[in-house]
Every structure is written in C-alpha cells, then in structure tokens.
C-alpha cells in the first residue's frame, strides 16, 4: 500500500505551472477552497493568481474558484486549460470538464456525482460528503476534507503550508474540526480513490 501511495501521491508536484478549478453549487465552500489553496501556494513561495465567479443565488447557484500556481511570474490571470478540476456537484463536472487537458485530473465527490463525464483526463471519485460526516459530523467540512484529499493526491502545495492556510481562513472556533477534516482528506489511501470504469 505504501508503494502505491508513493506512486500516486504528488501527481502535479513536478509541474512548474498548474491551473486549478474548484466547481460546485453556492454554499459548498468552493470559493474558500480556492482562497486557501492560493494562500498555501504563496506560503510555498510560488507565484499565485486566484479568481472566482458565482451566481446571484446565495445557495444553489453555480460557484467556481480558479487558482494558477507557477514557479515564475504569471503573465495571464485566467485559466486557459485545466490541469485539475475538483467538482463538488454534477453541474460543475458537466460544465467545466471540457476545459481539462488530456494530462489533467478530474477529482469529484462520488456522493454527489454518480455518473462523472467521460474525459480523456484521469478521474478519481471520492465520497467527500460521507467522509466529512463520518469525520466531523458536519457536511460543512466537506470542502476542507476535499482540499486535503486534493493536496494529498496531487502534491500541488505542501501539507505544512496548507494546514497554516486553513487555520488562518476558517471561522474562529472551528479550527480543530477543520484540521480533522483536512487531515482525513490527506490520509486517504489509494484504495479510497475510486477510478471510474471507462
């Protein structure tokens, strides 16, 4: 198991330029996911751009957050092709999957998305919502748990920087709960990363 983990962890850690999109419905916390990842990236001394977009509805409308991480100054702030799409809703997976590069990765909440879109990129389904409830008793921590899983699988930011970013961004009084969710996501094993059958 440890060998398999070594082989799959850090899928994006060697790339000098990475374009990431978090997509979901309003209220799922995807904007916060992008902000936390961006803060962690700056702590890792990388060049970072973070942008966001969401519908007029407070809950239920679309929501997305984009992060570009690079080892050199970033010339263009918008994503042009995705190395990583993290989808917390079926709508987000369907709407944004066509932007994935063939060498990219789709990570989706298998509790919310039973039939992920067929993409040439590599896909992983993880039951983020169920794991969040099992870990903290609250679905509100799904986004933080998912962020931990993303970092553990891709290595796009360091664990130390991500933990510090989470502590600096989550509401006061929820730090320990969110750290528990983050660490549960980080501890996912290869057996828990479900590869959808083609």
Buried (B, 14 or more C-beta within 10 A) or exposed (E): EEEEBEEBBBBBEEBEEBBBBBBBBBBBBBBBBBBBBBBBBBBBEBBBBBBBEBEEEEEEEBBBBBBBBBEEEEEEEEBEEBBBBBBBBBBBBBBBBEBBBEEBBBBBBBBBBEEBBEBEBBBBBBBBBBBBBEBBEEBBBBBBBBBBBBBBBBBBBBBEBBBBBBBEBBEEEBBEBBBBBBBBBBEBEBEBBEEBEE
